[in-house]
Amino acid sequence: MSIVSVQNISKSYWRDSLEIPVLSNISFEVPEGEFVGLMGPSGSGKTTLLNLIAGIDRPTKGSIIVANTDVTKLGESQLAKWRSSNVGFVFQFYNLLPVLTAFENVELPLLLTKLSKKERKEHVEFVLKVVGLADRIHHYPKQLSGGQEQRVAIARAIVTDPTILIADEPTGDLDKTSALEILNLLQTLNSEFKKTIIMVTHDPRAAERAHIIKQLDKGELT
């Protein structure tokens, strides 16, 4: 069964009266529990496509259905609510808040839920254990290595148990060893925890972890 269905998506941006096409008539399916890699040269539209699937941006035409919800038809407030429970984000630059500990950074998405303080604590401790940082729970980002910061970011992304995990160049800012650890972790989340992952990368070693690879070039699937 497909958890994500991208149907005839096109996306253009406008600069004054000039239309700049970014994606052109893209269609593909992502089966539930799959690990998909989106590859392509810089400027090929990979991140734009990721943002459309995640409901951060809207297509010019076409529809995107995630877990039976057509996200292109949702209003702004519906979309924000949908994203908070269905999409986990992992970015290249972690996006952790420096004034919060690992625990507090991971807990942030749960503050929008109905969970009690005790339940939130259990969820946070569990995911920090999953990413191998149970011993760094009270450390601040500046006390962590880049690889550890990215693991905190992944814990934050999965703490709400989202439908899909969206990763945009998750190893792009890491050394070789840390990058390997992050890829191993994503693979574990996919194989053991059955997380559906869509990852943008230009690194062939990272792409090797994906089961399905989609190549984008000049806004088209090749």
C-alpha positions as CSV (number, residue, x, y, z in Angstrom):
1,M,0.0,0.0,0.0
2,S,1.2,3.5,-0.9
3,I,1.6,5.9,2.0
4,V,2.6,8.8,-0.3
5,S,1.1,9.3,-3.7
6,V,2.5,12.2,-5.8
7,Q,0.2,12.8,-8.8
8,N,1.2,15.1,-11.7
9,I,2.9,17.7,-9.6
10,S,4.3,20.8,-11.1
11,K,5.7,23.8,-9.3
12,S,6.7,27.2,-10.5
13,Y,7.8,30.4,-8.8
14,W,7.2,33.9,-10.2
15,R,9.6,36.7,-10.5
16,D,7.6,39.7,-11.5
17,S,5.9,38.4,-14.7
18,L,8.5,35.7,-15.3
19,E,7.5,32.1,-14.5
20,I,10.4,30.0,-13.3
21,P,9.4,26.3,-13.5
22,V,11.1,24.1,-10.8
23,L,9.2,20.8,-11.1
24,S,7.4,19.5,-14.1
25,N,4.6,16.8,-14.1
26,I,6.1,14.5,-11.5
27,S,4.3,11.3,-10.4
28,F,5.4,8.5,-8.1
29,E,4.3,6.3,-5.2
30,V,6.0,5.6,-1.9
31,P,5.0,2.2,-0.4
32,E,4.5,2.2,3.4
33,G,7.7,1.4,5.3
34,E,10.0,2.2,2.3
35,F,13.2,4.1,2.3
36,V,13.3,6.4,-0.7
37,G,16.3,8.4,-1.8
38,L,15.8,11.5,-4.0
39,M,19.0,12.3,-5.9
40,G,20.0,14.9,-8.5
41,P,22.3,17.8,-9.1
42,S,22.0,21.1,-7.2
43,G,19.0,23.0,-8.4
44,S,17.1,20.0,-9.8
45,G,14.2,20.5,-7.4
46,K,14.8,17.9,-4.8
47,T,14.2,20.1,-1.7
48,T,11.2,21.7,-3.4
49,L,9.7,18.2,-3.9
50,L,10.4,17.3,-0.3
51,N,8.8,20.5,0.9
52,L,5.7,19.8,-1.2
53,I,5.3,16.2,0.2
54,A,5.8,17.6,3.8
55,G,3.1,20.3,3.3
56,I,5.6,23.2,3.8
57,D,5.0,24.4,0.2
58,R,2.1,24.0,-2.2
59,P,2.3,22.7,-5.8
60,T,1.2,24.9,-8.7
61,K,-0.8,21.9,-10.0
62,G,-1.3,18.3,-9.1
63,S,-2.0,16.6,-5.8
64,I,-0.1,14.9,-3.0
65,I,-1.9,12.3,-0.9
66,V,-0.2,11.2,2.3
67,A,-1.9,8.5,4.4
68,N,-5.3,9.1,2.6
69,T,-5.1,12.9,3.1
70,D,-4.8,15.2,0.1
71,V,-2.4,17.8,1.6
72,T,-2.9,20.1,-1.3
73,K,-6.5,20.7,-0.3
74,L,-5.8,21.6,3.4
75,G,-6.1,25.2,4.6
76,E,-3.1,26.8,6.4
77,S,-4.2,25.9,10.0
78,Q,-5.3,22.4,9.0
79,L,-1.9,21.9,7.3
80,A,0.0,23.0,10.3
81,K,-2.0,20.6,12.5
82,W,-1.5,17.8,9.9
83,R,2.3,18.4,9.7
84,S,2.7,18.3,13.5
85,S,1.3,14.8,13.7
86,N,2.3,13.3,10.4
87,V,5.7,14.6,9.4
88,G,9.1,14.3,11.1
89,F,11.8,16.6,9.7
90,V,15.5,16.1,9.7
91,F,17.5,19.0,8.2
92,Q,21.2,19.3,7.3
93,F,21.9,21.9,10.0
94,Y,20.0,20.2,13.0
95,N,17.9,23.3,13.9
96,L,18.3,22.7,17.6
97,L,17.6,25.5,20.1
98,P,20.9,26.3,21.8
99,V,19.3,27.4,25.1
100,L,17.5,24.0,25.5
101,T,18.9,20.6,26.6
102,A,18.7,17.5,24.4
103,F,15.7,16.5,26.4
104,E,13.9,19.9,26.0
105,N,14.7,20.1,22.3
106,V,13.2,16.6,21.7
107,E,10.2,17.4,24.0
108,L,9.2,20.5,21.9
109,P,6.8,18.8,19.4
110,L,5.1,17.0,22.3
111,L,4.1,20.3,24.0
112,L,1.5,20.7,21.3
113,T,-0.1,17.3,22.2
114,K,-2.5,16.2,24.9
115,L,0.2,14.1,26.6
116,S,0.8,14.5,30.3
117,K,4.2,15.6,31.6
118,K,4.9,12.0,32.7
119,E,4.0,10.6,29.3
120,R,6.1,13.3,27.5
121,K,9.1,12.3,29.7
122,E,8.6,8.6,28.8
123,H,8.4,9.4,25.1
124,V,11.5,11.6,25.1
125,E,13.6,9.2,27.1
126,F,12.6,6.3,24.8
127,V,13.6,8.1,21.6
128,L,16.8,9.4,23.0
129,K,17.6,5.8,23.9
130,V,16.7,4.7,20.4
131,V,19.2,7.2,18.9
132,G,21.9,6.2,21.4
133,L,21.9,9.4,23.5
134,A,20.4,8.2,26.9
135,D,23.6,9.5,28.6
136,R,23.4,13.0,27.0
137,I,19.9,13.8,27.9
138,H,20.8,17.0,29.9
139,H,23.5,18.2,27.6
140,Y,23.1,21.4,25.6
141,P,23.8,21.4,21.8
142,K,27.1,23.2,22.3
143,Q,28.2,20.2,24.5
144,L,27.5,17.7,21.7
145,S,29.4,16.8,18.6
146,G,27.7,17.4,15.2
147,G,26.8,13.8,14.9
148,Q,25.2,13.8,18.4
149,E,23.3,17.0,17.5
150,Q,21.9,15.3,14.4
151,R,20.8,12.3,16.5
152,V,19.0,14.7,18.9
153,A,17.3,16.2,15.8
154,I,16.3,12.7,14.6
155,A,14.9,12.0,18.1
156,R,12.9,15.2,17.9
157,A,11.6,14.2,14.5
158,I,10.4,10.7,15.6
159,V,9.1,11.6,19.1
160,T,5.5,12.1,17.8
161,D,5.6,8.8,15.9
162,P,5.0,10.6,12.5
163,T,3.6,8.9,9.4
164,I,6.7,9.9,7.3
165,L,10.2,11.0,8.1
166,I,11.5,13.6,5.8
167,A,15.3,14.0,5.7
168,D,17.0,16.8,3.7
169,E,20.7,16.1,3.3
170,P,20.9,14.7,6.8
171,T,24.7,13.9,6.5
172,G,25.6,17.0,4.5
173,D,27.3,18.8,7.4
174,L,29.0,15.8,9.0
175,D,32.4,14.1,8.9
176,K,32.6,10.6,7.4
177,T,32.3,8.7,10.7
178,S,29.3,10.7,12.0
179,A,27.6,10.5,8.6
180,L,27.9,6.7,8.7
181,E,26.4,6.6,12.2
182,I,23.4,8.7,11.1
183,L,22.8,6.5,8.0
184,N,23.0,3.4,10.2
185,L,20.4,5.0,12.5
186,L,18.1,5.9,9.7
187,Q,18.4,2.4,8.4
188,T,17.5,1.0,11.8
189,L,14.4,3.3,12.0
190,N,13.3,2.0,8.7
191,S,14.0,-1.7,9.2
192,E,13.2,-2.1,12.9
193,F,10.7,0.6,13.5
194,K,9.1,0.5,10.0
195,K,9.4,4.2,9.5
196,T,8.7,5.4,5.9
197,I,11.7,7.7,5.0
198,I,12.1,10.1,2.1
199,M,15.7,11.4,2.0
200,V,17.2,14.0,-0.3
201,T,20.9,13.5,-0.8
202,H,23.7,14.0,-3.3
203,D,26.0,11.5,-1.6
204,P,26.0,8.2,-3.4
205,R,27.0,6.4,-0.1
206,A,23.9,7.8,1.6
207,A,21.7,6.9,-1.4
208,E,22.9,3.3,-1.1
209,R,20.9,2.9,2.1
210,A,17.6,3.6,0.2
211,H,15.6,0.8,-1.3
212,I,14.2,3.0,-4.0
213,I,16.2,5.8,-5.7
214,K,14.4,8.6,-7.7
215,Q,16.6,10.8,-9.9
216,L,15.6,14.4,-10.5
217,D,17.1,16.5,-13.3
218,K,16.0,20.0,-14.2
219,G,12.7,19.4,-12.4
220,E,11.8,16.1,-14.0
221,L,12.1,12.5,-12.9
222,T,14.6,10.7,-15.0
